Amino acid sequence: MFQVSLNEAGTWTAAGLRRACLVLLAGLLVFSACGPPATETGAQLQKDVKALKEEVAALKEKVNKLEAGQKELQVALLKPGQKVKPVAPPPAPPAKVAAPLSVAQLLKNKDRLLDTRVTVKGQAGPVLMHKKILYLQGPEGMVEVSFAQLADPKQIERLNTQAIEGPVTVVGRLTAAPGQVKEPTRLVIVAESVEF
């Protein structure tokens, strides 16, 4: 800082007095620059603060609505004893109303019918419960029917537990067994419905 010098008599010298005035003047300039803002910028700041407060209030209201909706969903999901309605599978495309094929006809025309939707009627053969597979028998051979993807779990249970006597009608997609490259091709029907 500036030093003010006093002479031997303890009075101010001209140089010291000038320095003191300069320090005082500089202090007043700094203090006046840090004073309150001009009225125009102050009014603008007040408008900005008011707009921000309104935005905050609107956001709080939205958050409260979202929280209320979330609580309603939680209550609806956690009600004991309320069963969730299963989503129904999309309806199957309407099939041609034609007489079902026999196992012999299916085996005879397998190249033409591969990867198409078929209706086959035949005598039920062995059922592999753990793999959810049923075999349709015919004089020329057997066709594997996979019923694991049936929409009705009760029908799957009936196929696994009941002895099937009489003919069985299967509607589903005819495919070749996966990973098979050599002849004879093992045919698999992925069942959409099974009637017995």
LUMMAR-890085 format. One record per residue (C-alpha): residue number from 1; z, x, y; residue in one letter. Coordinates in Angstrom, 3 decimals. Layout:
<num: NUM Z: Z X: X Y: Y residu: a>
...
This chain:
<num: 1 Z: 0.000 X: 0.000 Y: 0.000 residu: m>
<num: 2 Z: -0.070 X: 0.881 Y: 3.631 residu: f>
<num: 3 Z: 2.768 X: 2.813 Y: 5.077 residu: q>
<num: 4 Z: 4.053 X: 2.032 Y: 8.507 residu: v>
<num: 5 Z: 5.375 X: 5.072 Y: 10.260 residu: s>
<num: 6 Z: 8.203 X: 5.033 Y: 12.679 residu: l>
<num: 7 Z: 8.739 X: 7.772 Y: 15.257 residu: n>
<num: 8 Z: 11.992 X: 9.667 Y: 15.663 residu: e>
<num: 9 Z: 13.393 X: 7.079 Y: 17.963 residu: a>
<num: 10 Z: 12.878 X: 4.345 Y: 15.341 residu: g>
<num: 11 Z: 10.114 X: 2.532 Y: 17.185 residu: t>
<num: 12 Z: 6.678 X: 1.648 Y: 15.910 residu: w>
<num: 13 Z: 3.790 X: 3.918 Y: 16.595 residu: t>
<num: 14 Z: 0.393 X: 2.599 Y: 17.600 residu: a>
<num: 15 Z: -1.174 X: 3.651 Y: 14.306 residu: a>
<num: 16 Z: 1.656 X: 2.085 Y: 12.362 residu: g>
<num: 17 Z: 1.422 X: -1.100 Y: 14.365 residu: l>
<num: 18 Z: -2.304 X: -1.325 Y: 13.740 residu: r>
<num: 19 Z: -1.795 X: -0.835 Y: 10.028 residu: r>
<num: 20 Z: 0.871 X: -3.520 Y: 9.936 residu: a>
<num: 21 Z: -1.427 X: -5.964 Y: 11.742 residu: c>
<num: 22 Z: -4.284 X: -5.180 Y: 9.373 residu: l>
<num: 23 Z: -2.067 X: -5.765 Y: 6.338 residu: v>
<num: 24 Z: -0.852 X: -9.047 Y: 7.814 residu: l>
<num: 25 Z: -4.399 X: -10.134 Y: 8.658 residu: l>
<num: 26 Z: -5.659 X: -9.225 Y: 5.162 residu: a>
<num: 27 Z: -2.804 X: -11.174 Y: 3.580 residu: g>
<num: 28 Z: -3.624 X: -14.253 Y: 5.693 residu: l>
<num: 29 Z: -7.289 X: -14.056 Y: 4.699 residu: l>
<num: 30 Z: -6.435 X: -13.820 Y: 1.013 residu: v>
<num: 31 Z: -3.932 X: -16.661 Y: 1.293 residu: f>
<num: 32 Z: -6.399 X: -18.926 Y: 3.142 residu: s>
<num: 33 Z: -9.106 X: -18.266 Y: 0.529 residu: a>
<num: 34 Z: -6.747 X: -19.420 Y: -2.225 residu: c>
<num: 35 Z: -5.841 X: -22.611 Y: -0.381 residu: g>
<num: 36 Z: -6.587 X: -26.160 Y: -1.544 residu: p>
<num: 37 Z: -10.251 X: -26.996 Y: -2.418 residu: p>
<num: 38 Z: -12.500 X: -28.703 Y: 0.049 residu: a>
<num: 39 Z: -12.370 X: -32.499 Y: -0.015 residu: t>
<num: 40 Z: -15.910 X: -32.875 Y: -1.439 residu: e>
<num: 41 Z: -15.268 X: -30.652 Y: -4.486 residu: t>
<num: 42 Z: -11.865 X: -32.239 Y: -4.960 residu: g>
<num: 43 Z: -13.402 X: -35.709 Y: -5.041 residu: a>
<num: 44 Z: -16.012 X: -34.535 Y: -7.542 residu: q>
<num: 45 Z: -13.318 X: -33.021 Y: -9.737 residu: l>
<num: 46 Z: -11.351 X: -36.260 Y: -9.627 residu: q>
<num: 47 Z: -14.452 X: -38.204 Y: -10.706 residu: k>
<num: 48 Z: -15.051 X: -35.768 Y: -13.556 residu: d>
<num: 49 Z: -11.430 X: -36.013 Y: -14.698 residu: v>
<num: 50 Z: -11.593 X: -39.810 Y: -14.589 residu: k>
<num: 51 Z: -14.837 X: -39.827 Y: -16.664 residu: a>
<num: 52 Z: -13.294 X: -37.462 Y: -19.205 residu: l>
<num: 53 Z: -10.197 X: -39.650 Y: -19.502 residu: k>
<num: 54 Z: -12.435 X: -42.685 Y: -20.157 residu: e>
<num: 55 Z: -14.353 X: -40.759 Y: -22.852 residu: e>
<num: 56 Z: -11.105 X: -39.699 Y: -24.497 residu: v>
<num: 57 Z: -9.879 X: -43.307 Y: -24.507 residu: a>
<num: 58 Z: -13.174 X: -44.510 Y: -26.062 residu: a>
<num: 59 Z: -13.003 X: -41.801 Y: -28.735 residu: l>
<num: 60 Z: -9.392 X: -42.682 Y: -29.541 residu: k>
<num: 61 Z: -10.421 X: -46.317 Y: -29.968 residu: e>
<num: 62 Z: -13.235 X: -45.322 Y: -32.340 residu: k>
<num: 63 Z: -10.903 X: -43.104 Y: -34.358 residu: v>
<num: 64 Z: -8.386 X: -45.956 Y: -34.633 residu: n>
<num: 65 Z: -11.123 X: -48.309 Y: -35.897 residu: k>
<num: 66 Z: -12.277 X: -45.744 Y: -38.460 residu: l>
<num: 67 Z: -8.732 X: -45.147 Y: -39.665 residu: e>
<num: 68 Z: -8.151 X: -48.904 Y: -40.014 residu: a>
<num: 69 Z: -11.366 X: -49.262 Y: -42.021 residu: g>
<num: 70 Z: -10.405 X: -46.336 Y: -44.210 residu: q>
<num: 71 Z: -6.986 X: -47.871 Y: -44.894 residu: k>
<num: 72 Z: -8.634 X: -51.176 Y: -45.846 residu: e>
<num: 73 Z: -10.911 X: -49.362 Y: -48.294 residu: l>
<num: 74 Z: -7.982 X: -47.497 Y: -49.814 residu: q>
<num: 75 Z: -6.021 X: -50.715 Y: -50.242 residu: v>
<num: 76 Z: -9.040 X: -52.444 Y: -51.796 residu: a>
<num: 77 Z: -9.630 X: -49.561 Y: -54.203 residu: l>
<num: 78 Z: -6.013 X: -49.138 Y: -55.198 residu: l>
<num: 79 Z: -5.165 X: -52.776 Y: -55.953 residu: k>
<num: 80 Z: -3.719 X: -52.849 Y: -59.456 residu: p>
<num: 81 Z: -5.400 X: -55.146 Y: -61.936 residu: g>
<num: 82 Z: -8.583 X: -55.468 Y: -59.913 residu: q>
<num: 83 Z: -11.619 X: -54.648 Y: -61.987 residu: k>
<num: 84 Z: -14.582 X: -52.897 Y: -60.493 residu: v>
<num: 85 Z: -17.780 X: -54.792 Y: -61.157 residu: k>
<num: 86 Z: -20.169 X: -52.576 Y: -63.120 residu: p>
<num: 87 Z: -23.571 X: -52.105 Y: -61.637 residu: v>
<num: 88 Z: -26.169 X: -53.828 Y: -63.770 residu: a>
<num: 89 Z: -29.028 X: -51.644 Y: -64.949 residu: p>
<num: 90 Z: -32.392 X: -52.383 Y: -63.397 residu: p>
<num: 91 Z: -34.281 X: -55.078 Y: -65.245 residu: p>
<num: 92 Z: -36.791 X: -53.871 Y: -67.787 residu: a>
<num: 93 Z: -40.410 X: -54.505 Y: -66.943 residu: p>
<num: 94 Z: -41.731 X: -57.655 Y: -68.559 residu: p>
<num: 95 Z: -43.120 X: -56.905 Y: -71.966 residu: a>
<num: 96 Z: -46.213 X: -58.379 Y: -73.478 residu: k>
<num: 97 Z: -45.302 X: -61.248 Y: -75.720 residu: v>
<num: 98 Z: -46.843 X: -59.922 Y: -78.893 residu: a>
<num: 99 Z: -45.741 X: -59.895 Y: -82.465 residu: a>
<num: 100 Z: -43.542 X: -56.909 Y: -83.258 residu: p>
<num: 101 Z: -45.102 X: -54.027 Y: -85.142 residu: l>
<num: 102 Z: -44.015 X: -53.146 Y: -88.627 residu: s>
<num: 103 Z: -42.800 X: -49.647 Y: -89.435 residu: v>
<num: 104 Z: -46.038 X: -49.053 Y: -91.363 residu: a>
<num: 105 Z: -48.170 X: -50.054 Y: -88.340 residu: q>
<num: 106 Z: -46.094 X: -47.839 Y: -86.072 residu: l>
<num: 107 Z: -46.477 X: -44.814 Y: -88.334 residu: l>
<num: 108 Z: -50.220 X: -45.459 Y: -88.720 residu: k>
<num: 109 Z: -50.816 X: -45.663 Y: -84.919 residu: n>
<num: 110 Z: -48.182 X: -43.149 Y: -83.799 residu: k>
<num: 111 Z: -50.613 X: -40.977 Y: -81.792 residu: d>
<num: 112 Z: -51.805 X: -43.955 Y: -79.741 residu: r>
<num: 113 Z: -48.316 X: -45.442 Y: -79.252 residu: l>
<num: 114 Z: -46.460 X: -42.215 Y: -78.415 residu: l>
<num: 115 Z: -44.650 X: -42.405 Y: -75.039 residu: d>
<num: 116 Z: -45.105 X: -46.165 Y: -74.734 residu: t>
<num: 117 Z: -42.799 X: -49.149 Y: -74.946 residu: r>
<num: 118 Z: -42.905 X: -50.690 Y: -78.422 residu: v>
<num: 119 Z: -41.357 X: -53.588 Y: -80.329 residu: t>
<num: 120 Z: -40.806 X: -52.777 Y: -83.994 residu: v>
<num: 121 Z: -39.392 X: -54.923 Y: -86.785 residu: k>
<num: 122 Z: -38.198 X: -53.392 Y: -90.012 residu: g>
<num: 123 Z: -35.478 X: -53.124 Y: -92.608 residu: q>
<num: 124 Z: -32.343 X: -51.306 Y: -91.441 residu: a>
<num: 125 Z: -31.638 X: -48.033 Y: -93.155 residu: g>
<num: 126 Z: -28.731 X: -45.627 Y: -92.771 residu: p>
<num: 127 Z: -26.662 X: -45.593 Y: -89.562 residu: v>
<num: 128 Z: -25.288 X: -42.309 Y: -88.242 residu: l>
<num: 129 Z: -22.271 X: -43.547 Y: -86.285 residu: m>
<num: 130 Z: -21.303 X: -40.244 Y: -84.642 residu: h>
<num: 131 Z: -24.860 X: -39.749 Y: -83.296 residu: k>
<num: 132 Z: -25.483 X: -43.463 Y: -82.607 residu: k>
<num: 133 Z: -28.685 X: -43.435 Y: -84.616 residu: i>
<num: 134 Z: -30.140 X: -46.146 Y: -86.844 residu: l>
<num: 135 Z: -33.137 X: -45.697 Y: -89.151 residu: y>
<num: 136 Z: -35.794 X: -48.342 Y: -89.696 residu: l>
<num: 137 Z: -37.275 X: -48.132 Y: -93.175 residu: q>
<num: 138 Z: -40.752 X: -48.886 Y: -94.331 residu: g>
<num: 139 Z: -42.822 X: -48.086 Y: -97.433 residu: p>
<num: 140 Z: -44.547 X: -45.199 Y: -95.600 residu: e>
<num: 141 Z: -41.420 X: -43.623 Y: -94.132 residu: g>
<num: 142 Z: -38.598 X: -44.013 Y: -91.630 residu: m>
<num: 143 Z: -38.348 X: -44.193 Y: -87.849 residu: v>
<num: 144 Z: -35.261 X: -42.998 Y: -86.003 residu: e>
<num: 145 Z: -33.754 X: -45.411 Y: -83.441 residu: v>
<num: 146 Z: -31.334 X: -43.978 Y: -80.880 residu: s>
<num: 147 Z: -29.079 X: -46.779 Y: -79.613 residu: f>
<num: 148 Z: -26.701 X: -44.597 Y: -77.554 residu: a>
<num: 149 Z: -28.263 X: -45.761 Y: -74.274 residu: q>
<num: 150 Z: -27.913 X: -49.498 Y: -74.839 residu: l>
<num: 151 Z: -26.455 X: -51.310 Y: -71.839 residu: a>
<num: 152 Z: -24.020 X: -53.413 Y: -73.886 residu: d>
<num: 153 Z: -21.128 X: -51.354 Y: -75.323 residu: p>
<num: 154 Z: -20.179 X: -54.251 Y: -77.626 residu: k>
<num: 155 Z: -23.610 X: -54.137 Y: -79.222 residu: q>
<num: 156 Z: -23.221 X: -50.386 Y: -79.801 residu: i>
<num: 157 Z: -19.863 X: -51.058 Y: -81.444 residu: e>
<num: 158 Z: -21.364 X: -53.788 Y: -83.651 residu: r>
<num: 159 Z: -24.158 X: -51.467 Y: -84.764 residu: l>
<num: 160 Z: -21.590 X: -48.807 Y: -85.675 residu: n>
<num: 161 Z: -19.181 X: -51.083 Y: -87.527 residu: t>
<num: 162 Z: -21.123 X: -53.922 Y: -89.156 residu: q>
<num: 163 Z: -23.192 X: -53.692 Y: -92.272 residu: a>
<num: 164 Z: -26.695 X: -54.675 Y: -91.224 residu: i>
<num: 165 Z: -28.501 X: -56.848 Y: -93.697 residu: e>
<num: 166 Z: -31.935 X: -58.216 Y: -93.091 residu: g>
<num: 167 Z: -34.637 X: -57.167 Y: -90.659 residu: p>
<num: 168 Z: -33.898 X: -55.514 Y: -87.332 residu: v>
<num: 169 Z: -36.078 X: -55.840 Y: -84.203 residu: t>
<num: 170 Z: -35.983 X: -52.889 Y: -81.812 residu: v>
<num: 171 Z: -37.502 X: -52.726 Y: -78.329 residu: v>
<num: 172 Z: -37.701 X: -49.291 Y: -76.738 residu: g>
<num: 173 Z: -39.739 X: -46.234 Y: -75.834 residu: r>
<num: 174 Z: -41.406 X: -44.331 Y: -78.668 residu: l>
<num: 175 Z: -41.115 X: -40.540 Y: -78.338 residu: t>
<num: 176 Z: -41.412 X: -37.489 Y: -80.541 residu: a>
<num: 177 Z: -38.190 X: -35.758 Y: -81.509 residu: a>
<num: 178 Z: -37.373 X: -33.029 Y: -78.948 residu: p>
<num: 179 Z: -38.167 X: -29.444 Y: -79.878 residu: g>
<num: 180 Z: -40.524 X: -30.358 Y: -82.682 residu: q>
<num: 181 Z: -43.925 X: -28.686 Y: -82.737 residu: v>
<num: 182 Z: -45.128 X: -28.925 Y: -86.328 residu: k>
<num: 183 Z: -46.502 X: -31.933 Y: -88.190 residu: e>
<num: 184 Z: -45.339 X: -34.368 Y: -89.422 residu: p>
<num: 185 Z: -43.915 X: -35.578 Y: -86.126 residu: t>
<num: 186 Z: -40.501 X: -37.179 Y: -86.340 residu: r>
<num: 187 Z: -40.626 X: -40.367 Y: -84.267 residu: l>
<num: 188 Z: -37.678 X: -41.577 Y: -82.191 residu: v>
<num: 189 Z: -37.362 X: -44.926 Y: -80.475 residu: i>
<num: 190 Z: -34.954 X: -44.848 Y: -77.529 residu: v>
<num: 191 Z: -33.692 X: -48.408 Y: -77.835 residu: a>
<num: 192 Z: -33.453 X: -50.817 Y: -74.895 residu: e>
<num: 193 Z: -32.403 X: -53.700 Y: -77.144 residu: s>
<num: 194 Z: -31.644 X: -54.185 Y: -80.806 residu: v>
<num: 195 Z: -31.557 X: -57.604 Y: -82.481 residu: e>
<num: 196 Z: -30.248 X: -58.180 Y: -85.975 residu: f>
